[in-house]
Amino acid sequence: MSALQKIFPNMYRDSVALMRLSAEASDLPGIEAVSAIMATEANIALLAEAGLLDGATDAGPNDLLLVIQGGDDTAITAGAEFIESALTETAEGPSEGGGAPALPHSIETALGTHPAANLALISCPGEYAGAEAMKALRLGLDVMLFSDNVALEDEVALKTMGDELGRLVMGPDCGTAIINGVPLGFANVVRPGNIGLVAASGTGLQQVSCLIDDLGGGISQAIGTGGRDLKSQVGGRAMIRGLEMLASDPGTEVIVLISKPPDADVAKRLMDLASACAKPVIVNFLGADGGAGTLEEAAHLAVAAGNGETADIKNLPRHNLDADALEKARAALGSGQGSIRALYSGGTFAYESMLILQPLLGTIWSSSPLNPDGLLNDPWQSRGHTVIDLGDDIFTRGRPHPMIDHRLRGERILQEAADAETAVILLDLVLGYGSHDDPAGELATAINQARDIAEAAGHWVHFVGFVCGTDADPQHAARQAEVLGNAGVLLTPSNAQAARLAADIVGSGS
């Protein structure tokens, strides 16, 4: 195997752009692994841990580092040329005769060009993100902090400053928002409307906003908070600020709060504020008592409230497979086949799925289990009923997120299909900006290969999944669903329905 390391001094690109570029280069002939990253200390450590960096590097945090492994020097050279060409193209400024304007190199110069701007989206290495966010706040801007690896104490300081200045701080590690109809980060294209969302979960926000769109409702604003916002140390400052902003927004008539269970003191404060709000507030703290029990229920409650109606969530469909089709699906399974293997790209989907499956099936094994006794000793090897979030740091070290690059999930699909215990492989498909251009096509290839593997071993494996997206998304939800349907995937409208269908197929539903 050949390898190459190349440093691009003083060149910055945001993490999503670099993940997409790395994924594209990985598809080139002869390329085994490729990673283009900012050479921060944390990123270099991740590369070394993933076996992509052997020894020290002269790259510093302001440099872009390219690492490629491949079958031979020719493949490596082609991969490097592809990456360098893409980086050079995006770095070009205006030509002498005009052309595209030069990109600003600071928040101050950006404001000079766009004085009416009121929001800064920051995506830079975590060590520097806090300082840039503080600068933006002092300049009178709200902040969406996409960057992760920001210290908890820096998050508290940022959100304290935001409160003092009357500004909103979304993040750090805020991957999704929709502001004034503009999708930011990993977000979907949804119709405008009267429902405002505040979410500490990116994929949770995506699911609820897409389901609202599918039900005929629309979104006024969708505010992300970052995953740590509802911890006691942070105090839910972003969610509280978002709730207050939506409460005073004339375009918002219904508010939805979305999160995994907050710390107890934060949950109480949020529930008190929700109860005191003059507008209807739908609370969806997954796994917590009260409010909407699932993301799907939250969407139905919100749309009904927006129409001045009451949703009958107790009578929502369990799933969309009728009794005859369900019995046929069960009959296709052989003896010893009784395990669900869920391979998610969204962490909230994995969490919601475990909440649904565990009361029905007992212990659910995971790298991020509901209970410590369900922790997998080896996250790369399933046992019994297993639910995996492939977007977890364990699986993304040295490789792009599975919403961008589906190869790791494809490999895991083949692995699970070869296991004689596997009855159902449960999948999400997340569309929108930032995601893969054709995720269904990528998954369909792996699914067809997996069926061949299973059939050669004398058993059948069911695939169950759902599409999180809209027809207005770049990938077009209906087209993606058609591709998966043609590959034999049993599709449901939501993650909750998909999880219940998987449980019913293995004969443990209720």
C-alpha positions in Angstrom: 0.0 0.0 0.0 1.2 3.5 -0.9 0.5 6.6 1.2 0.9 10.4 0.8 0.7 13.3 3.2 0.5 16.8 1.9 0.2 20.1 3.7 -1.6 23.1 2.4 -0.2 26.0 4.5 -2.7 28.6 5.8 -5.6 27.2 3.9 -9.0 26.8 5.7 -12.1 24.9 4.6 -15.1 24.1 6.8 -15.6 20.5 8.0 -18.6 19.7 5.8 -16.9 20.8 2.6 -13.8 18.7 3.6 -15.9 15.7 4.4 -17.7 15.8 1.1 -14.4 16.3 -0.8 -12.9 13.4 1.0 -15.9 11.2 0.2 -15.7 12.1 -3.5 -11.9 11.3 -3.6 -12.5 8.0 -1.9 -14.5 6.8 -4.9 -11.5 7.2 -7.2 -10.0 4.0 -8.5 -7.3 2.5 -6.2 -8.0 4.8 -3.3 -8.3 2.9 0.0 -8.7 5.9 2.4 -8.5 9.6 2.2 -8.9 12.4 4.8 -8.6 16.2 4.2 -8.8 18.0 7.5 -7.6 21.1 9.3 -4.5 20.0 11.2 -5.6 20.8 14.7 -4.2 18.8 17.6 -7.5 17.0 18.0 -7.8 16.1 14.3 -4.3 14.9 14.1 -4.9 12.6 17.1 -8.0 11.2 15.4 -6.0 10.5 12.2 -3.4 8.7 14.2 -6.0 6.7 16.1 -7.6 5.7 12.7 -4.3 4.5 11.4 -4.1 7.2 8.7 -1.1 9.1 10.1 2.2 7.4 10.8 4.5 9.5 12.9 4.6 13.3 13.4 3.6 16.0 10.9 4.8 19.5 10.4 1.2 20.7 9.8 -0.2 23.3 12.2 -3.8 24.2 13.1 -3.9 26.9 10.4 -2.9 24.3 7.7 -5.0 21.9 5.7 -3.6 18.3 5.9 -4.3 15.8 3.2 -3.7 12.1 3.9 -4.2 9.4 1.2 -3.7 5.7 1.2 -4.1 3.6 -2.0 -3.0 0.6 -3.9 -0.2 2.2 -5.8 1.6 5.6 -6.5 -0.5 6.2 -9.6 -3.8 6.1 -7.7 -2.3 8.2 -4.9 -1.1 10.8 -7.4 -4.5 11.0 -9.1 -6.3 11.3 -5.8 -4.0 14.1 -4.7 -4.4 16.0 -8.0 -8.2 15.7 -7.6 -8.2 17.1 -4.1 -5.7 19.9 -5.0 -7.7 20.9 -8.0 -10.9 21.2 -6.0 -9.2 23.1 -3.2 -7.5 25.5 -5.7 -10.8 26.1 -7.6 -12.6 27.1 -4.4 -9.7 29.3 -3.3 -9.5 31.4 -6.4 -10.4 35.0 -6.0 -11.6 37.4 -8.7 -9.8 37.6 -12.0 -8.4 40.9 -13.2 -11.4 41.4 -15.5 -13.9 41.0 -12.6 -15.6 37.7 -11.8 -16.7 36.5 -8.4 -16.0 38.9 -5.6 -13.2 38.0 -3.1 -14.4 36.3 0.0 -14.1 38.3 3.2 -11.3 37.2 5.6 -13.0 38.4 8.8 -16.4 39.0 10.3 -15.7 42.7 10.3 -15.0 42.8 6.5 -18.1 40.6 5.9 -20.2 43.1 7.8 -18.7 45.9 5.7 -19.9 44.2 2.6 -23.3 43.1 4.1 -24.2 45.6 6.8 -27.7 44.3 7.2 -26.5 40.8 8.2 -27.7 39.7 11.6 -26.4 36.1 11.8 -22.9 34.6 11.7 -22.5 30.9 10.9 -19.2 29.8 12.3 -17.5 26.6 11.2 -13.8 26.5 12.2 -11.7 24.3 14.5 -13.1 24.2 18.0 -10.0 25.8 19.6 -10.7 29.0 17.7 -14.5 28.9 17.3 -15.3 30.4 20.7 -13.2 33.5 20.1 -14.8 34.0 16.7 -18.3 33.6 18.2 -17.6 36.2 20.9 -16.4 38.6 18.2 -19.6 38.1 16.3 -21.7 38.7 19.4 -19.9 41.9 20.2 -20.6 43.0 16.6 -24.3 42.6 17.2 -24.8 39.2 15.5 -26.7 36.1 16.5 -24.5 33.1 16.1 -24.9 29.6 14.7 -21.8 27.7 15.9 -21.5 24.6 13.7 -18.0 23.8 15.2 -17.6 21.0 17.7 -14.8 20.3 20.2 -15.6 23.6 22.0 -14.9 23.4 25.7 -18.0 23.3 27.9 -16.8 26.4 29.9 -16.5 28.3 26.6 -20.1 27.3 25.7 -21.3 28.6 29.1 -19.3 31.9 28.6 -20.7 32.4 25.1 -24.3 31.8 26.1 -23.9 34.0 29.1 -22.6 36.8 26.8 -25.5 36.1 24.4 -28.0 36.5 27.2 -26.4 39.8 28.3 -26.4 41.2 24.8 -29.8 39.8 23.9 -28.4 37.6 21.1 -29.0 33.9 20.3 -26.2 31.4 20.4 -27.0 28.2 18.6 -24.4 25.6 19.4 -21.6 24.7 19.6 -22.1 21.5 17.6 -25.3 22.9 16.1 -25.7 21.1 12.8 -29.2 22.2 11.7 -31.3 25.3 11.5 -33.8 26.9 9.2 -33.8 30.7 9.5 -36.2 32.8 7.5 -36.7 29.9 5.1 -33.0 29.3 4.6 -31.7 25.8 5.5 -28.4 26.0 7.4 -26.0 23.1 8.0 -27.7 19.7 7.6 -31.3 20.9 6.9 -34.2 20.3 4.6 -36.2 22.4 2.3 -39.7 22.8 3.9 -42.6 25.0 3.2 -43.1 28.2 5.2 -45.7 28.2 7.9 -46.7 29.1 11.4 -44.8 26.4 13.4 -41.5 27.3 15.1 -39.1 24.6 16.4 -36.3 24.7 19.0 -34.2 21.6 19.1 -31.2 20.2 20.8 -31.2 17.4 18.2 -30.3 18.0 14.5 -31.9 14.9 13.1 -34.8 15.3 15.5 -35.4 18.8 14.1 -35.1 17.4 10.5 -37.7 14.6 11.1 -40.2 16.9 12.8 -39.9 19.6 10.2 -40.2 17.1 7.3 -43.2 15.4 8.8 -44.8 18.8 9.4 -44.2 19.6 5.7 -45.7 16.2 4.7 -48.8 16.9 6.8 -49.4 20.2 5.0 -48.0 22.4 7.7 -45.0 24.8 7.5 -42.1 26.2 9.5 -41.6 29.8 10.6 -38.2 29.3 12.2 -36.2 26.2 13.2 -33.6 26.9 15.9 -30.9 24.5 16.9 -29.2 24.7 20.3 -26.4 22.2 20.3 -26.5 18.9 22.1 -25.1 20.1 25.5 -27.5 23.0 25.9 -29.9 21.2 28.2 -27.3 20.1 30.7 -27.4 21.7 34.1 -24.0 23.4 33.5 -25.4 25.3 30.5 -28.9 25.7 31.8 -30.8 25.4 28.5 -29.9 29.0 27.7 -30.3 28.6 23.9 -33.6 26.7 24.1 -34.9 29.3 26.6 -33.8 32.2 24.3 -35.2 30.4 21.3 -38.6 29.9 23.0 -38.7 33.6 24.0 -37.9 34.7 20.5 -40.6 32.5 19.0 -43.1 33.6 21.6 -42.6 37.2 20.4 -42.5 36.3 16.7 -45.7 37.3 14.9 -45.1 34.7 12.3 -45.0 31.8 14.8 -48.3 30.5 16.3 -47.2 27.1 17.6 -43.8 26.2 19.2 -42.2 22.7 19.4 -39.4 21.9 21.8 -37.3 18.8 20.8 -34.6 17.0 22.7 -33.5 13.9 24.5 -34.4 14.2 28.2 -32.8 17.4 29.7 -31.2 17.4 33.1 -34.0 17.6 35.7 -33.5 21.2 36.7 -33.4 22.4 33.1 -36.5 20.3 32.2 -38.5 21.9 35.0 -37.6 25.4 34.0 -38.5 24.7 30.4 -41.8 23.1 31.3 -42.7 26.0 33.5 -41.9 28.5 30.6 -43.8 26.3 28.1 -46.8 26.3 30.4 -46.7 30.1 30.9 -46.3 30.8 27.2 -49.3 32.5 25.5 -48.8 30.3 22.4 -49.3 26.5 22.3 -46.0 24.7 23.1 -45.5 21.1 22.1 -42.8 19.4 24.2 -41.0 16.4 22.8 -38.3 15.3 25.3 -37.8 11.8 24.1 -38.1 9.3 26.9 -39.4 11.8 29.4 -42.9 11.7 30.9 -45.5 14.1 29.4 -45.7 15.8 26.0 -45.2 14.0 22.7 -43.8 10.5 23.0 -42.2 10.4 19.5 -41.0 12.8 16.9 -44.0 11.7 14.8 -46.4 12.6 17.5 -44.8 16.0 17.9 -45.4 16.8 14.3 -49.0 15.7 14.3 -49.7 17.8 17.5 -48.0 20.8 16.0 -49.9 20.8 12.7 -53.2 20.2 14.5 -52.5 23.1 16.9 -51.5 25.3 13.9 -54.9 24.6 12.4 -56.7 25.2 15.6 -57.5 21.5 16.0 -56.6 18.7 18.4 -54.6 15.7 17.1 -55.7 12.2 18.0 -52.2 10.8 18.5 -53.4 7.7 20.4 -54.8 6.4 17.1 -51.8 7.1 14.9 -50.8 4.1 12.8 -48.5 1.6 14.4 -47.0 1.1 11.0 -48.1 0.8 7.4 -47.8 -3.0 6.8 -51.1 -4.8 6.9 -51.7 -8.1 8.8 -51.3 -10.4 5.7 -48.1 -8.7 4.6 -46.7 -8.9 8.1 -47.4 -12.6 8.4 -45.8 -13.2 5.0 -42.7 -11.2 6.2 -42.5 -13.4 9.4 -42.9 -16.6 7.4 -39.9 -15.7 5.2 -37.6 -16.0 8.2 -35.8 -19.2 9.1 -35.2 -20.8 12.5 -32.6 -18.8 14.5 -33.4 -15.5 12.8 -34.8 -13.2 15.4 -32.4 -10.2 15.7 -32.9 -6.6 14.6 -29.8 -4.8 13.5 -30.4 -1.0 13.2 -27.7 1.1 11.4 -28.5 4.8 11.8 -26.8 7.9 10.5 -28.8 10.0 13.0 -28.2 9.8 16.7 -31.7 10.9 17.7 -33.2 8.2 15.5 -31.1 5.6 17.2 -32.2 6.9 20.6 -35.9 7.0 19.7 -35.6 3.5 18.2 -34.1 2.1 21.4 -36.9 3.7 23.4 -39.5 1.9 21.3 -37.7 -1.4 21.0 -36.5 -2.0 24.5 -40.0 -2.4 26.1 -40.9 -4.9 23.3 -37.7 -6.8 23.0 -35.7 -6.5 26.2 -32.0 -5.6 26.1 -31.0 -3.5 23.2 -27.2 -3.5 22.6 -25.5 -0.4 21.4 -22.3 1.7 21.5 -24.6 4.4 23.2 -27.2 2.3 25.0 -30.1 3.5 27.1 -28.7 1.5 30.0 -25.1 0.7 30.9 -25.8 -3.1 30.8 -26.5 -2.8 27.1 -23.1 -1.4 26.2 -21.4 -3.4 23.4 -17.9 -4.6 24.3 -17.0 -4.2 20.6 -19.0 -1.6 18.7 -17.9 -3.1 15.4 -19.6 -6.4 16.2 -23.4 -6.7 16.9 -25.1 -9.1 19.3 -28.8 -9.8 19.7 -30.8 -6.8 19.0 -28.3 -4.0 18.2 -28.9 -0.3 17.5 -25.9 1.6 16.2 -25.5 5.4 15.5 -22.8 5.3 12.8 -22.5 9.1 13.2 -21.0 8.5 16.7 -17.3 9.6 17.1 -16.3 5.9 17.3 -17.2 5.4 13.7 -16.3 8.8 12.2 -12.7 9.0 13.2 -10.7 9.6 10.1 -13.8 9.3 7.8 -16.8 11.5 6.8 -20.1 11.4 8.5 -22.5 8.7 7.2 -24.9 11.3 5.9 -22.2 12.2 3.5 -20.4 8.9 2.9 -22.4 5.7 3.0 -19.5 3.2 2.5 -19.1 2.3 6.2 -22.8 1.7 6.5 -22.7 -0.4 3.3 -19.9 -2.5 4.8 -21.8 -3.0 8.0 -25.0 -4.0 6.0 -23.0 -6.8 4.4 -21.6 -7.9 7.7 -25.1 -8.0 9.3 -26.6 -9.8 6.4 -24.0 -12.6 6.7 -25.0 -13.2 10.3 -27.5 -16.1 10.5 -29.3 -14.4 13.5 -30.2 -11.2 11.6 -33.8 -11.0 10.6 -34.2 -7.2 10.0 -31.8 -4.5 9.1 -33.3 -1.1 10.1 -32.1 2.1 8.3 -32.7 5.8 8.1 -32.1 7.9 5.0 -31.5 11.5 5.8 -31.8 14.0 2.9 -31.2 17.8 2.7 -28.3 20.1 2.2 -25.0 18.7 3.3 -26.1 15.1 2.8 -25.0 12.7 0.0 -26.4 13.6 -3.5 -27.9 10.1 -4.0 -27.9 8.2 -0.7 -30.6 5.7 -1.8 -28.5 4.7 -4.8 -25.6 4.0 -2.5 -27.6 2.0 0.0 -29.5 0.1 -2.7 -26.2 -1.2 -4.1 -25.2 -2.5 -0.6 -28.7 -3.9 0.0 -28.7 -5.9 -3.2 -25.3 -7.3 -2.4 -26.5 -8.2 1.1 -29.4 -10.1 -0.2 -27.1 -12.2 -2.4 -24.9 -12.9 0.7 -28.0 -13.9 2.8 -29.5 -16.1 0.1 -26.2 -17.8 -0.5 -26.2 -18.7 3.2 -29.7 -20.0 3.0 -31.7 -17.2 4.7 -33.6 -14.1 4.0 -33.1 -10.6 5.5 -35.8 -7.9 5.6 -34.8 -4.3 5.2 -37.0 -1.7 7.0 -36.5 2.1 6.7 -37.8 5.6 6.2 -36.8 8.7 4.3 -36.3 11.9 6.3 -36.7 14.6 3.7 -39.0 16.4 1.3 -39.6 16.5 -2.4 -38.1 20.0 -2.4 -34.8 18.7 -1.1 -31.9 18.4 -3.6 -32.2 14.6 -3.5 -36.0 14.6 -4.0 -37.6 12.4 -1.3 -40.1 10.6 -3.7 -37.2 9.6 -6.0 -35.1 8.3 -3.1 -38.1 6.3 -1.7 -38.7 4.8 -5.1 -35.0 3.6 -5.3 -35.2 2.0 -1.9 -38.6 0.5 -2.6 -37.3 -1.1 -5.8 -34.5 -2.6 -3.7 -37.1 -4.3 -1.6 -37.0 -2.0 1.5 -40.2 -1.9 3.5 -40.7 1.9 3.9 -42.6 3.6 6.6 -43.4 7.4 7.0 -41.4 7.8 10.2 -38.7 6.4 12.4 -41.2 5.4 15.1 -43.2 3.4 12.6 -40.1 1.7 11.2 -38.9 0.6 14.7 -42.4 -0.8 15.5 -42.5 -2.6 12.2 -39.1 -4.2 12.8 -40.3 -5.4 16.2 -43.5 -6.9 14.7 -41.6 -8.7 12.0 -39.4 -10.6 14.6 -42.7 -11.4 16.4 -42.3 -9.3 19.4 -44.6 -6.4 18.8 -47.7 -5.6 20.8 
